[in-house]
């Protein structure tokens, strides 16, 4: 692909400035779907055939305020001024542990926050040993006339933001679904206070759980069809229809936008006499809700009384199981209802490094809502979001886990959708992180292999990729370099590992696979978005809401049904996940709904 002169000049100028300041960060050994890629030369990879097993002993250490360190391949720690300088330049917080290197016998996590190659003091490229951590540079950043800006998050004179949370509607939970008693049926209600239960189901292929969910039920007296829509609502809706009981609901159909000219939804499904059906309506995108109008009509007969669901409403308070001492379980955390608490899922972004990273990489638009508390997973402090999992590395930097690697989410078929596998030919021609001009090559590679137009369809994959992190996200003070934004996008999704491909069962769906995510285009709506992969991993761990085709694939997964609050550390099989504590990991948090005085963010 011919390179664009303007782009080359921007990238060249950026690289020159960053080399002068010695502020490259090591990308390290890229992992493509769990296979470590070792540089052979400047333009190719050699993929290892073996996959490292899970770690056996990597304790989680308590962060301190010591200078940032980076683990070397031998497990010892050495100063990493480069990481510190870049972190200051981009305004991303770090948490620096006092000891330890990352696990040496686990699947390598996704590359570090920055996406530049490591260089030595003499400017030569440091090759990445196979299966080991990249040695940190030993050079000291050269002072420049314009020093890197520093960033102090949450100053003490900034009041903690507060939000007003209204009461949840009566049909906020499936157990209290509004009964549709006659046709035609129309209902209007305020959903701004609606929440999401921990076991709310996925609403359709690639639609996820979403937010502000409310429920309706009907039991027709005869067979026929039912059509429901949200036309006339004041916000962007998603809706789905189900049969079955709570905890084992069967998806019949789901819809985001009824057509290209509306953000409201419509579903049509067949019904049988005496069977109870549930309609779930949710908010798409940022948490909000609004005035919902639901219209339902049917050719079926009279409405009956719905059957009772099998399970009770999930509780946000953990109880101490028999045989487990109270000290094993942490108490339910009372959290302030500030901007970092999301009533849509009942979770809060509690740690400052997670919250800072969340804000500066696009917030809900990039990550989705938090769907867990922070907890320890295989020696790392992590937090689950709908689309990604954040983790704090031993050197204090922030990363997102490579969900597509072997041992996590290597699956190509989920909920009836089939995604492309990684293409070895594309991996072979991908740029090497050992190149001095890796950043420029990576962006050119992305532009050459991520299309906006494909097979006559306006898939907008490149536009969506390059819009992952916006300027106002990364640089809220307006003082950053916009030429860095493509590198932040690279940080979120990684390099492409497949060409676009149709879903074999539905040519309205087109997917493209990347190192850390999958982009999905829906020709029926024209929408392009990243899949909610981390939602599926959470479902696997708690053993609820796992689609049937995914259940078949995850039976042997170390993560399958591991979450068990009746066991020590809430682990069903602790030997399979060492250095892990799932205590209260997926229990929604109780908020303190009061206005807080001006104070530092807790």
N, C-alpha and C positions, 0 to 999 in steps of 0.2 A: 504494500500500500504506500502511495506517495505521501510523504510527511508534509505537514502544513508548515510553511516558513514561520508564520507568527507563533505557532505553538512551539516550534523548536527554539525560537529565540527566548520565549518565556521560560521554558524548561531549562535551557542552557544557562540563562541568567540566574535562575534559582539555584541550579546545581553549583554554579561557580561561587555564589555567595555562601552556600552551605558548606562547600568544601573549604572555603577560606576560614570559616568558623569552626571547621572540624566537627560539624554537628550532624553527622550521619548516624542513624540508628541501624543496628543489625537486623535485617529481616530474618536471618537464620534459615535453617533448612525448611523449605516450603513442604507442607504435607498435602498431598492431593488424595482425598478420600482415604486417609490413613496410611498412604505409602510415602515414605520419606523420599524426597527428590534430591539427589546429590549432583552438584554441578559437574558436568564432564568438560565443558568448555564454556565459551561465552554465550552459547545459544541453545544448549540442550540439557536434558536431565537423564539420569539413569535411575530407574525405579527399583527399589528393593522389593524382593518377593515376600519377605517375611514381615510380620507385624509384631511390634513389641507387646508383651503381655501387660496386664494391669500392674500398678506399683505395689510393692510389698511393705514398704516402710518409709513414709515421708510425713513427718509430723507437721502440723500447722503451727506456725510461729506467731508470736504476738508482735504486731507492727510497732515500731518506735520511730523517733524523729532523727535517726542516724542518717548520714549521707547515703544516696542510692547506691546499691551494689548490684552487680550482675554475676550470675553463676557461670563459672568456666566449665569446660568439658570434664574437668577432673573433680568437679563438685566444690571447689574452693571459691571464695568470694573475692572479687577485686573491684576497685572503684570504677564507676562508669560515668565520667563527666559528660559524655555525649548524650546519654539518656536524660540526664538531669537538665542539660541545656535545651534539648528539644522539648521536653515536657514543659519547661518554663515558657518557651517560645509559643507553643500551641495552647498554653493555659490548661493543661490536663494535670490533675492531681496525681501524685503517686503515694503509695504506702510502702515503706521500706521495712521488711522484716530484719531481725537482728542476725538470723542464721539461715543456713540450709540452702541447698540447690534444689531445683525441681526434680521430680522422680525420674530416675534414669532408665527405668524399665517399663514405662507406660507409653501409650500412644502420644506422640508429640502434639502439644496444643498448637492452636493457630499462631501464625507469625506475630511478632511483637507489634506494639501500637504503631510505630513509625514504619515506613516502607522503603527505607534507603539501605543500601548495602554497607557492610562494615569495611572500614579502611584502616590501615596501619598508619603510624606517624610518617612513613615515607610515601604514603599514597598508594601502595600496592594493595591489591585485593586479597582478602583473607579467605581461602577456600573453606567450605563448611564440611567438617568430617561427617561421614555417614552415621546417622543415628545419634549424634552427640550435639550438645549445645554449642552455639557459635561463640568462640572466644571474644571477650569484650575488648574494645580498643584501649590502648594505653596512652594515646596522645591526649594532650590537654587542649581544649578549645582555644584558638588564637583570639585575643581581644580584637574587636573591631570598633570603628567609630560609633556605630549604632549598637549598643548592647542589646542582648535578648531581653524582652520585657519579662517581668516577673508577674505572677498572678497569685493572689491570696483569696481563695474562695470563702464565701460567707463571712465577711468582716463582722466584727462584733457590734458595729453600730447599725447593722441592717436588721430590721424586724423580721421575724419568721413569718413568711407569707401564710395566710389563713384562707380557708374556703368555707363557704356555708353549704352544708349538706342537708338537703331537704329530706323529708320522710320518704321511705321506699313505698311504692304503690302496693296495693293489696295483692296484686298478682305478680309480685317480684320473683316468687319462687314457684317451681312446678307443682309443689304440693298445695298451693293456693291459687291455681290457675283459674282465670275467669271462665265461667261456664257459658258457652254459646248455646242458647236454649231455643232459638228460632232462626229461620231464614226468611228474608235477608237479615243479616246482623251487622250493626255498626256500633263501634265503641270509640270513645275519645278519652284520652287520659294524659297526664303529665308524667313523663318517664325520667325527668332529670335526677330523681333520687333513686332510680333503679340500680341494682347491683348485679353481680355475677356470682352464682354459686360455684363452689370448687368443682362440682361434678356436672356443670352445664356442658352439653355435648357440642361437638363440632357441627357446624350448621351446613356443611356441604364441602365438596372438594375445594380446598384452598381458601375457604371462607373463615376457618378458625372458630373461636369462641366469641370474640368481639366483646361488647360492653353494653350496659344499660338494658339487660334482658328482662322481658316480661312474657307471661305465658297465658295461653287460652286453651280450652279443651272442648271437645264435642264428641258425642256418641250417637251417630245417626241411627234412625229406626229402619232404614232400608239402604240398599246399595246405590251408588251413583258417583258423582264427582263433586268436589268442593274446590272453589276458587276463592282465594283470599289475597287482599292487597293492602298496601299502606298509602294509597293515593290520598293526598290532602294533608299528609303529615308535614311537620315543619323541619324535619332533619333527615339526614341520609340513613336509610334503614337497610337491614338485612333480615330476611325471614326464612323459616324452615318449618317443615311438617314432619312429625314423628309418630310412630306407634310404639307399643311396649310399655315398660315401666321404668321408673327412675333407676338409673344405674345400668339399664340394658335397653335403652331406647334405640329404635331402628329408624334411621334417616330415610324418609320417602323422597323428599326434594328440598332444595334450597335455592335462594335467589338473592342477588345483591341489588342490581338495577333492572327494572322490568324492561327498559329499552334505553337507547342512547340519549334520549331527551329528558330523562327523569332520574332522580336519585332514590325514588321509592321502589318498593319491591312487590312482586306478585308470584304466587305459587298456585298450581293446580294439581290435584292428586285424587286418585280413586279411593272410595271408601266402601266398607262393608257394614251391614247391619249389626249392631251390638258391639262393635269394636270402638274403643276409645282412641281418639287422635289428639295430638297436641300440636299447637302452633306457637312457635317461639319467634319473637320480634326483638331485634337488637340494634344498637347504634353502630354504624361503621365509622372507623377512623378515631379521631380524638374524642375523649370522654365528654359527653354533653347530654345527649337525650334531648327531649323537647316535647312538643305536643303531638302525640301519636293518634292517628285515625286508622282504625282497622275496619275493613269492609269484608264481609264473608257472605257468599251465596252458594247454593248447592241445588242439585237435582235430587238429593237424597230426601228421605222422609223425616218424620218428627225426631226431635233430639231427645236422647235419654240421659241418664245420670252416669257420669264417668266412673270407671272402676278406680279403687284406691291404689295408690302407688305403693311399692314394696318398701321403700326406704324413707327415712325421716330426713328432715332438713339438716344439712351439714352444720355442725357447730363450730364456732370460731374458738372454742375453749377446749384445750386438750385435757383429758382426764388421766389419772394415774392408773394404769392397768394392774391387775393382780400380779403379784410376784415381782413387781418392779418398784424400787425405792423411789420416793418423790424426788430425790436429788438428781436422778437420771434425766428427768424431763424438766425443761426450762419452763417457767411460768408464762402464761399468755402475756404477751407484751402489749402494754397500753401505749399507743402512739398518738401524737398530735395529728389532727386532721388538717395538715398543711399541704402545700403544693406537691410534696413528694409522696403523699398518700393517695391511692387510686381506689375509690369506692367501687369502681366497675369490677375489680377483681378482689378487693379486700386486702391488698398488699401495699407496702410502702418501700421506697428505695431508701434504706436506712443509713447505709454507709456513705460518707461524703465522697470518697473516690468513685463509687458507683454512680452517685447522683451527678457529680461533676461531668463524668464521661457520658452519662445518659443525655444531659442537656447539650453538650458540645458535639454530639454526633447525631443529633436529630430527634431525640426524645421518642415520643410514642410513634411518630411517623417511621422511624428507623427500627426501633426495637419492639414496638407493641407495648402492651401493659405488663407490669411485673406480675408474675404468676407464682412466685415463691418468696419466702424470706431469704436472707443471706444465710448460707450454711457451708459446711466443709465437705467437699467432694474430692476424694482421692488426694487429699493434702492441700487443696486449693480453696480459698474463700471464693464462693460463687454466688450468683443470683440469676434465677431463670426469668426471662421475659418471653413474650409470645414468639418472637422471631429469632432470638439469640440468647446466649448464655454468657454473661460477663464473668471474668475471673481476674483476680489480682495475682500477678506473677511474683516469684520470690524477689525480684529486683524492684518491686513496687510499681511497675508499669501495669496499665490496664490492657486487656485483650478480650476478644470474643473467642469462644471455643469453636473449633472446626467440627461442626455437628455432623458433617458428611463423612468423617473418617471412620474406618473400620473400628468396631467396638462401640460406636455411639449410634449414628443414624446413617448407615451405609445403604439403606434400602432404596429401591427404585420404584416400588409400587405401594401406594398409600391411599386408602379410602377410594379405591376404584380408579385412581389416576396413576399413570406410568410415566416416570421421569427418565431422561437420558442418563446413561452411565458415563463415567469419565472416559474421554477419548484418548487412548495412548498416543496417537499421532499428534494431537494438539499439545499434549504434555511434552512431547519430544521437541517441538519447535518453540515452546514458551521461553521467554528470556530467563537468564540465570541470575539469581540474587547476588552472585559473586561479581557481576560486571560493575565497573565504576559508573557506568551510565545506565544502571538498571532501571532507575525511576523513569527516565525518558523512554527506554525500550518497553517497559511494562505498559505505559499509557498508549504508545503506538500499537502494541500488540492488542490491547483492549479495543482500540478504535478499529483495528483491522478485523477483529473476530466477533465483536458484539454489534449486531446490526440494529438499526431502527426499522428498516424495511426488509421483509423476508418472505419469499414465495408470494409476493403480491399483497402481503399483510403488513399493516403498520404496527409492528409489535412494540416499538419504542423501547427496546432493551437498552440501547446505549444511552438514550435520554434519561431513562429511569436510573441506570447505573450511575451516571454522572450527576444526577440530582439527589443522590442518597444523603450527602452532607451538604448543607447550604452554608453560604458565607455567614449569615446571621446566627447560625448554630455554632459554628466553630469559633467565630470571633464576635461575641456579643458586644464588645466595645468598639467594633468597627476599625480595629487597628491591625488586622492581619493581612497576610499575602494571599490573594485569591488563587494564585498559581499552586498553592498547596492543596486545594480542594480535591483535585483528582486523586491525590495520594491518600487522602482520608477516605474517599470512596473505595479505593483499592484496599485499604485497611479493613473496611466493613465486609466486602464481598470476596476479595481475592481475585485471582486471575480466572478467566473462563477455562473450564475443563471439558466443555463439549460445545458442539454447534447447536443452534436451535433445532428442536425436533417436535413434531406433532405428538400428542397423546394418541397412541394407536387406536384407542376406543372412542376418541372424540376429537375430531380435527378442528373444533372451535378452540381447543386448548393447545398452546405452544409453550414449551419450556426451554430454558437454557440453564445449564449447571455451572456453578462456580465453586471455588475452593470452600467457601463458607456460606453458601446459600443457593437458592434456585429462584430465578425469575419466572413468572407465569403471566402469559397473555391470554385473555379471554376474548375471542372474536365476537361473541354475542353482546358484550358490553363495551369493548374497546379498552378495557382496563388492564394495566400492567402493574404487578406488585410482587414483592418477595413473599414466599410461602412462610407459614407460621410453623417452622420446623421444631422449635423448642417446645411448643405446646404438645406436640406428639411425643417428645421424649418425656415430658412430665406425665402424660397419660400412660406411657409405658411403665414408668416408675411406680405410679399409684395403682395401676391395674384397672383403671376405669376410662371409658370413652375411647378404647383402642379399636379402630376399625378391624373388621374380620380379616381382611387380607394382610394387615399389618401384624395381627396376632399370630398368624402362621409363621411369620418371619422372625418374631422376637422371642419365641419360646426359649431359645438358648441364650438370650442376651443376659449379661450380668446385671442389667438394670431392671429387667422385667419383674414387676410386683415386689420391688425391694422395700418400698415404703410400708412399714408396719408399726404404727404407734404403740402396739402392745409389747414391743421388744425393746431391749436396751439400744439406745441411739436410734430407735425407730428403724432398725435394719433387719430385714427378714433373714438375710444370708450375709452376715458381716465379713466372712472369710473371702467373699467374692469382691467386696469393695472395701479394702483396707483404707485406713486414714479417712474415714467418712463418718459424718454424724448428721443424720436426717431429722433430728429432734425438732418437731414443729415446723419443718421445712415448708410444708404445703398447707399449714393451718392459717386461714385468714386472720388478720390482726384486728384487735378491738381499738377503736379510735376514741380519743378524748375530744369531744366536740365542743371546745371552748375557744374563745379568742385568747391568744397567747400574748404576753407583754413582749416588748422589744428585747431580743436576746439573740445570742449566737444560735445557729441551727444546731440542734442536738446531734 
